[in-house]
């Protein structure tokens, strides 16, 4: 394309900068939401009611946010939720043994406190810690 004044090139650079900033904000927002969902404050009300199914559901929501965050970490927008997990396996930067970690996370006993704690530990130790270690502030 003929662009003697670099008009298009300059506009593309602006768009690229905007996209990078938006991805960074999306990543930070996803992490904030994850930390809220697995915070003691949020978990306490469900522990007191022994509503372990709700604890698991909140963790599932946090896991989905974590998958989206992996896309942002890799410089991509996240696809729709109904295909994000599938496409996440092809991202260039992923936690070690990602497929196995995901399999362990999605195996759950919804009425079990012990299983909730197992899944939360796997999620924090593998997905959240990977994102924290690899993100640019």
C-alpha positions as CSV (number, residue, x, y, z in Angstrom):
1,X,0.0,0.0,0.0
2,X,1.3,3.4,-0.9
3,X,1.8,5.3,2.3
4,X,4.3,8.1,1.8
5,X,3.5,9.9,5.1
6,X,3.3,6.7,7.2
7,X,-0.3,7.5,8.1
8,X,-1.5,3.9,8.1
9,X,1.6,2.7,9.9
10,X,1.2,5.3,12.6
11,X,-2.5,4.5,13.1
12,X,-1.6,0.8,13.3
13,X,1.0,1.5,16.0
14,X,-1.7,3.4,18.0
15,X,-4.1,0.5,17.7
16,X,-1.4,-2.0,18.7
17,X,-0.6,0.1,21.8
18,X,-4.3,0.3,22.7
19,X,-4.8,-3.4,22.3
20,X,-1.7,-4.1,24.5
21,X,-3.1,-1.8,27.2
22,X,-6.5,-3.4,27.0
23,X,-5.1,-6.9,27.3
24,X,-3.1,-5.8,30.3
25,X,-6.2,-4.4,31.9
26,X,-8.2,-7.5,31.1
27,X,-5.5,-9.6,32.7
28,X,-5.4,-7.5,35.9
29,X,-9.2,-7.5,36.1
30,X,-9.3,-11.3,35.7
31,X,-6.8,-11.8,38.4
32,X,-8.7,-9.4,40.7
33,X,-11.9,-11.4,40.1
34,X,-10.1,-14.7,40.8
35,X,-8.7,-13.4,44.1
36,X,-12.1,-12.2,45.1
37,X,-13.8,-15.5,44.3
38,X,-11.3,-17.5,46.3
39,X,-10.9,-15.0,49.1
40,X,-11.6,-15.9,52.7
41,X,-14.2,-13.2,52.7
42,X,-16.1,-14.8,49.8
43,X,-15.6,-18.4,51.0
44,X,-16.6,-17.8,54.6
45,X,-20.4,-17.4,54.0
46,X,-20.5,-20.7,52.1
47,X,-18.4,-22.5,54.7
48,X,-20.7,-21.4,57.5
49,X,-23.7,-22.8,55.5
50,X,-21.7,-25.9,54.4
51,X,-22.7,-25.0,50.9
52,X,-19.8,-26.8,49.2
53,X,-21.6,-27.0,45.9
54,X,-21.5,-23.1,45.8
55,X,-17.8,-23.1,46.8
56,X,-17.1,-25.4,43.9
57,X,-19.2,-23.3,41.5
58,X,-17.3,-20.2,42.6
59,X,-14.0,-22.0,42.0
60,X,-15.3,-23.1,38.5
61,X,-15.9,-19.5,37.7
62,X,-12.4,-18.6,38.9
63,X,-10.9,-21.3,36.8
64,X,-12.8,-20.0,33.7
65,X,-11.4,-16.5,34.5
66,X,-7.9,-18.1,34.8
67,X,-8.3,-19.6,31.3
68,X,-9.2,-16.2,29.9
69,X,-6.3,-14.7,31.8
70,X,-3.9,-17.1,30.0
71,X,-5.1,-15.7,26.7
72,X,-4.4,-12.2,27.8
73,X,-1.0,-13.2,29.2
74,X,-0.2,-14.6,25.7
75,X,-1.2,-11.4,24.0
76,X,-4.6,-12.6,22.7
77,X,-8.2,-11.8,23.3
78,X,-10.0,-14.7,24.9
79,X,-12.5,-16.6,22.7
80,X,-16.1,-17.2,23.7
81,X,-16.5,-19.2,26.9
82,X,-17.9,-22.2,25.0
83,X,-14.5,-22.8,23.3
84,X,-11.9,-21.0,25.4
85,X,-10.8,-24.1,27.3
86,X,-10.3,-26.1,24.0
87,X,-8.3,-23.3,22.4
88,X,-6.3,-22.6,25.5
89,X,-4.3,-25.8,25.0
90,X,-2.7,-24.2,21.8
91,X,-1.4,-21.1,23.6
92,X,2.4,-20.7,23.4
93,X,3.0,-20.1,27.1
94,X,1.2,-22.4,29.5
95,X,1.8,-23.9,32.9
96,X,3.8,-27.1,33.0
97,X,1.6,-30.2,32.4
98,X,-1.3,-27.9,31.6
99,X,-3.6,-30.7,30.2
100,X,-3.1,-32.8,33.3
101,X,-3.7,-29.7,35.6
102,X,-7.0,-28.9,33.7
103,X,-8.1,-32.5,34.0
104,X,-7.5,-32.5,37.7
105,X,-9.3,-29.2,38.1
106,X,-12.4,-30.3,36.3
107,X,-12.7,-33.6,38.2
108,X,-14.8,-32.7,41.2
109,X,-17.0,-34.0,44.0
110,X,-19.3,-31.1,44.3
111,X,-20.5,-31.8,47.9
112,X,-17.0,-32.3,49.3
113,X,-15.1,-29.7,51.3
114,X,-11.9,-31.8,51.0
115,X,-12.2,-31.9,47.2
116,X,-12.8,-28.1,47.1
117,X,-9.5,-27.6,49.0
118,X,-7.7,-30.0,46.6
119,X,-8.9,-28.2,43.5
120,X,-8.3,-24.7,44.9
121,X,-4.7,-25.7,45.8
122,X,-4.1,-27.1,42.3
123,X,-5.6,-23.9,40.7
124,X,-3.6,-21.5,42.8
125,X,-0.3,-23.5,42.7
126,X,-0.4,-24.1,38.9
127,X,-2.6,-21.6,37.1
128,X,-2.6,-18.5,39.3
129,X,1.1,-18.7,40.2
130,X,2.0,-19.1,36.5
131,X,0.1,-16.0,35.6
132,X,1.6,-14.0,38.4
133,X,5.1,-15.1,37.6
134,X,4.8,-14.3,33.9
135,X,2.7,-11.1,33.7
136,X,4.3,-7.7,33.1
137,X,3.2,-5.1,35.5
